[in-house]
Amino acid sequence: MSAGTATAGTGRPAVSAATLMPLSGLALVLVIAAVVTPGFYSDANLRLVLFQAGLIGIAAVGQTLVLLGRGIDLSVGAVMGLTTVIVATQAGDAGLAGAIGLAALAGAGVGAVNAGLVVLRRVPPFVATFAMFVLVQGAITAWTKGTAAGDIPGSLQPLGSGRFLGVPTPLWLFAGIAIVTAVILARTSAGRRLYATGSNPRAARLSGIRTGRVIAAGYIASALLAVLAGLVSAAYAGHVDAQLSRSLDLNSLAAAVIGGVALSGGRGHIGHTVMGVALLAVLIVWMIQLGAGTGGQLAVQGAAILLATWLRQRGTSDAGGAG
């Protein structure tokens, strides 16, 4: 399965506006930032960009797997928040490894419920995962009595703020996860089944693919990667903060869509997501430096999603007309 449209007679993917957009957008933002805010290129600022890319990227890989199967996961931020609360409250009794294990089980449980609602009960993915977001956030509020606070064990700190060869640990994690996932999607039967399911679920079922299992695996993988992103976020901050994870639902979705992964399923690859992550991380940090605030960041991200979606639809229409 190819994420792009093949050029007639060559078999090579055509370079579409949707593919070029994140790269050209990244170049444009970097040039404008150099002119408007030269301080953007300070060491501290660039480290923040790399950290943001790693954090968003980990969650975005999971979101990509769900999108390829014609789904969407709006519970990512809630799973991250649940992870930080579990680690902060249970590490003292169960130990750090035990608390991480509990967080992984809880995250996998959320992913399994998402999958059950979508696959077995036929609930639209947007409704199912948003309902889980509300449910998990409610559970967190009830558990913490509305004061989501607490300290994260210091032994977890290298996961968020550590560096190797000068590069933040979260970016290394994202790179490793992205490479492994890309190989699975491109080189294994599991990847082919996912693309087939997202492209045409009915045809996939008729060909013997258990599409329900494929979709369920995507939701569980997304939840587990959200757990890892939650651990990274908490380790970086050193404490539980309810605000840390709330933007990851939009950010993980935006990174994949801006990069070129189709909302309609079956089209896109991890390379697209990586491009989207890079552009989004730069945009977020630049907006912070400009003092745009949360509202400004959301406006820019929303505009980028709309533009990416429009370019993707236009490219698809042009390809269809050419054929």
N, C-alpha and C positions, 0 to 999 in steps of 0.2 A: 504494500500500500504506500502510496506516495502522498506527502502532504502538499505538494505543489501541483501545478498543471503542467503536463508534459508538452514540450514544444513539438509540433507536428514534424514527423520524419526524423527526429533526432533522439527521442527517448529521454532527453535531458529536461530537468524541471525548468519551466519558464520562470524568469525573475519577475515577480509581480510587485505592484505598489505596496501591497500588504507586507511583502518580505523586506522591501527596502525601507519601509517607514521607520522601524525601530533603529536601524543603523544610521540613517540620515538624520533622524530625530536626535539620537545620541550625539552625533557630531555637531549638530546645530546648537544643542543645549550647552555642550562643552565650550564651544566658541563664544556664545553669548555670555556664559558665566565668566569666562576669562576677561571679557571686556567690562561687564557690569560689576562683578564682584571678584576682583583678583584674589582676595583672601580665600576663595573657594579651593584653591590649589595648595593650601597649607597642609602639612603632614597630618595634623589632627583631623582636618576635614576629609581628607582622602581616606584615612582609616575609618572614619564614620561611614563613608560611601561603601567601602568594602564590607564593613560589618552589616550594613543594611542590605546589601546584595546577598550576603550569606543567609541572613535571617529570612528575608522575603523568599529567596530562592528555595530554601528547604521546603517551605509550605507550598510554593508555587509548583514544585514537581508533583506533589500529591494532587493539587488542583488540576494539573494537566492530565493526569491519569483519569480523573473523574470526567473532565470535559471531553476527552477522547471517546468515552463511553456514553456520550449524550447526557451527561449529568452536570451538576453544579454542587459545590459544597460550601454552604454558608455557616457551617458550625466550626470552622477552623479556629476562629478567635476564641470561642467558648472552650474548646478542647485545650488550647494553650493556657487559658486562665485556670481551668481545672487542674492542669498539670502543675502549675506553680503553687497553687494552694495545697495540693497533695504533698508535694515535696517539702514545702515549708512546715506543714503540720505533722507529717508522719516520719520525717527523717530521724527525729529524736528517738522514736520508739522502734521503728522498723529498720533503721539505718538508711544510709543514702541509697544503696543498691535496692533495698526493699521498697523504699518510697518510689524510686524510678520504676520498679516493676509494677507497683500498684497503679502508677500513672499510665503506664503502657496498657495495662489491663482495662483501665477506665476508658482510655482513648479508643482501644479496639472495640470496646462495648458500644461506644457512641457510633463508631463507623458501622458496626454490625446492625444497630438499630436503624441508622440511615438507609443501609442497604435493604433491610427488611421492609421498611416503609415504601421504598421505591420499587423494589422487585416483586415483593409478595402482595402488598396492598395497593400497588399502582398509584401511589401518591406522587404528584409532580415533584421532581427533585428540589425545586425552589422552595415549595411549601414544606416538604419533609425536613430538609436541612435547616431551614429557618426556624421551624418548630423546635428542632433539637437545640439550636442556638439559644432560644428563649428558655427551654426547659433546663439546660445545663447552667445558664446564667442564673436562673432562679434557684437551682440547687446550690450554687456557689454562694449566693446571697444569704440563703437560709443557713448554710453551714457556718459561714463567717459572721453572721448577724449584721451583714452590710458593711463590715469593716475589713476588707480584704487586705490584710497587712501581715507581715511576718518576715523573718530573715531566712535567706537561702544558705545552706551549708557552704562554708568557704571552700571546701574541697571540690565543689562544682564550678567554681569561678573560672578556671582555665577554659572550660567549654565555651564561655561567652566572651571573655576578655583576653584569653591567651593568644599568642602569636607564634607562628612557625615560619622561619625565613622572612620575617617582617610582615607576613600576611596573616590577618585575623583568622583564628580557628574556624569560626562559622563559615567563612568562604571556602576553606578546605573541605569542610563537611559537605557543603553544597556541591562543590566540584566533583567529589567522589560519588555522591548520590546521583548527580546528573549523568555522569559517565556510565554508571551501572544501569540506570534506567534507560538511557539511550541505547545501550547494547541490547537490553531485554526487548525493547520495542522494535528494534531494527533486525535483530538476529534470531529471535526465538518464536516458537509457535504461540506463546502467550501474547507476545506483541501483535502478531498477525490476528489472533482472535479478538483482541481489543479493538484494532482498527476495523475489522469486519463488523463487530457489534455496533460500533459507533456509526459506521457508514450506512449500514442497512440491517437493522436488528432482525427483521423478518427473514431475509435471505440467510443471515448467519444462523438463525435457528434451524432453517430448513436444511442447511449444510451440516448440521450435527453439532454446532457450537452451543455449549450451555451458557447462553448469554447472561442469565441471572448470576451465575458464579463469577463471570468476568466482571460484571458491573459491581457486584459485592466486593470483589477483591480490590477494585479501584477505591471504593469508599473506605475500606479498612486501611489500605495503604495511606490514603490521604490523612486519616485520623492519626495514624502512628507517626507520620512525618510532622503533623501538627504538635504531637507530644514532644518530639525532638526540638521543634522550633520553640516551644514553650520552655524547655529546659535551657536552651541557648539564651532566650530573652531574660529569664530569671537569673541565670548565672551572670549575665552582663550587668544587670541592675543591682543584684545582690539582695533584693527584697521583693516581696509581692506587691505589685501595683496593678490595680484593676484596669488602668488606662493602657498598659503596655500591649495587650493583645487584641484590643477591640478593632484596630485598623487592619489586622492581618487577613480578615475575610476579603475585604476589598482589594488589598494589596496583592494577595496571592492570585486572585481572579484577574486583576488588572494586568499583572505581569505576563500571564499566559496569553490573554487576549491581545494585549498590545503587541506582543511578540509575533502573533499570527496563528495561534491555536484557535480553531473554529468553535464557536458556541454551539453549532449544530452537530458537533461530534464527528469523529472519524478522520479529521484533517489536522495536521500539525505534528510537531515533534519537539523533543527537548531542546534542540538548538533554537527554536523559536522562543521558547520560554526563557532561555539564557539571555537572549537579546532583549526581551521585554524586561527582565529583572534588572539588567544593567541600566536601561533607560529610566526605569522607575526609581531605582536607588539614587541615581544622580538627580532626578527631578525632586525627590523628597528632601534630600539634603540641601539642595539649592533653595527650595522654598523655605526651609528652616532658616537658612542664612539670610534670606531676604526678609525674614520676619513676617511671612505670609500667614502664619497661624494655621490651625486645623482646617478652617474654612477654605483658605487658599489652596492648601494641599488637596483637599477633596475636589475642589473645582477643577484643578489641573488634571487630576487622575481621571475624573469623569469625562473631561473633554478628550483626553487621550484614548479612553475606551471607545467613545463614540466615533472618533476619527478612525481608529483601527478597525472597528466593525464595519464602518462605511466602506473603507478601502477593500476589506475582505469581500464584502458583498458585490462591490463594483468589479473587482477582479474576477469573481466567479461568473458574473453576468457577461462580462467581456469574453471570457473563455467559452461560455455556452453559445454566445452569438457567433464566435469565430468558427465553432464546430459545425 
